[in-house]
């Protein structure tokens, strides 16, 4: 589903949210569910790759 690079995901949350919405809304509608809103609060990973690459500190 995701075709964005890690740096793009973290640096451009607006595009990430837009792309997730585009992909999720049709499936939710089939189940009778409406996506009203959602937000991305943080990006974390079990292996601490994000912090090891110092991506957060550069953005």
BAKELO-92122 format. One record per residue: residue in three letters; x, y, z of N, C-alpha, C in turn. Coordinates in steps of 0.001 Angstrom, whole numbers, padded with zeros to 6 digits, always signed. Atoms other than C-alpha are relative to their C-alpha. Last residue first. Example, Ala and Ser with C-alpha at 12.3 -4.5 7.8 and 13.67 -1.06 7.14 Angstrom:
2
ser-000820-001190-000060+013670-001060+007140-000770+001090+000730 ala+000890-001190+000000+012300-004500+007800+000900+001200+000000 
END
This chain:
59
unk+001219-000571+000564+013285+017308+009878-000598+001054+000858 unk-000300-000821+001174+016929+016523+010647-001245+000673-000569 unk-000779-001184-000399+016364+015286+014209+000290+000932-001181 unk+000803-000946-000754+013589+012937+013183+000755+001283+000292 unk+000970-000647+000883+015655+011277+010465-000802+001045+000765 unk+000105-001400-000401+018594+010552+012755-000965+000765-000908 unk-000286-000746+001228+019119+007249+010927-000039+001509+000229 unk-001362+000319+000416+019367+005484+014276+000408+000746-001267 unk-000951-000751-000827+016267+007291+015504+001439-000263-000410 unk+000220-001430+000216+014177+006040+012604+000997+000829+000807 unk-000640-000405+001259+015673+002554+012740-000112+001504-000215 unk-000560-001341-000185+014726+002094+016402+000751+000512-001234 unk-001456+000108+000092+014208-001647+015864+000715+001335+000111 unk-000548+000882-001038+010612-001656+017082+001526-000020+000019 unk-000290+001335+000502+009576+001329+014972+000713-000803+001081 unk-000894+000783-000848+007882+004584+015832+000279-001338-000676 unk-000505+001166+000704+006244+007317+013780+001005-000695+000911 unk-001403+000331-000135+004144+009816+015707+000344-001198-000870 unk-000641-000665-001127+000825+011583+015921+001497-000236+000036 unk-001191+000762-000325-000688+010799+012556+000717+000765+001102 unk-001262-000729+000019-004198+012156+012299+001132-000941+000375 unk-001023+000678-000777-007622+010827+011484+001274+000821-000104 unk-001315-000615-000092-010872+012198+010160+000953-000942+000721 unk+000242-001430-000191-014429+011350+009197+001322+000737+000059 unk-001192-000588-000613-013876+007900+007728-000211+001508+000072 unk-000448-001267+000564-017352+006515+007081+001230+000488+000760 unk-000698-000860-000960-018120+002860+007720+000486+001252-000714 unk+000953-000946-000568-020745+000902+005794+000612+000927+001033 unk+000452+000542-001279-018429-002061+005207-001005+000928+000684 unk+000598+001311+000285-018014-001237+001513-000548-000639+001268 unk+001345-000245+000530-017426+002376+002594-000715-001303-000315 unk+000876-000327-001124-014470+001265+004725-001437+000208-000462 unk+000224+001222-000773-012854-000440+001756-000935+000248+001179 unk+000850+000933+000751-013293+002612-000495-000311-001290+000767 unk+001398-000407+000097-012008+004958+002256-000855-000970-000819 unk+000832+000592-001044-008781+003071+003013-001488+000285-000203 unk-000023+001460+000040-006676+003659-000103-000994-000641+000960 unk+000380+000468+001334-007484+007313-000717-000099-001520-000063 unk+001437-000222+000186-007352+008026+003014-000474-000540-001335 unk+000667+001010-000826-003899+006463+003349-001508+000121-000190 unk-000137+001296+000671-002691+008557+000431-000663-001122+000782 unk+000793-000012+001225-004037+011791+001900+000034-001357-000690 unk+001400+000086-000422-002629+011044+005361-000908-000064-001224 unk+000207+001332-000549+000806+010378+003838-001461-000206+000385 unk+000088+000906+001146+000617+013544+001740-000261-001418+000469 unk+001224-000365+000719-000145+015614+004855-000208-000923-001209 unk+001141+000718-000579+002498+013768+006852-001297+000289-000741 unk+001167-000525+000708+005278+014984+004611-001248-000750+000451 unk-000119-001412+000337+008526+014677+006567-001221+000612-000640 unk-000186-000810-001198+007875+011390+008348-000032+001486-000321 unk+001076+000271-000952+006424+009481+005454+000078+000938+001191 unk+001203-000688+000482+008800+011159+003001-001161-000192+000971 unk-000222-001434-000203+011890+010090+005007-001226+000806-000445 unk+000081-000300-001425+010567+006535+005150+000145+001491+000273 unk-001216+000340-000737+010030+006409+001399-000152+000448+001448 unk-000805-001143-000411+006508+006514+000032+001230-000508+000743 unk-001016-000180+001030+004807+003778-001930+000866+001210+000291 unk-000794-001218-000121+002679+002482+000900+001100+000039-001058 unk+000813-001188+000000+000000+000000+000000+000854+001248+000000 
END
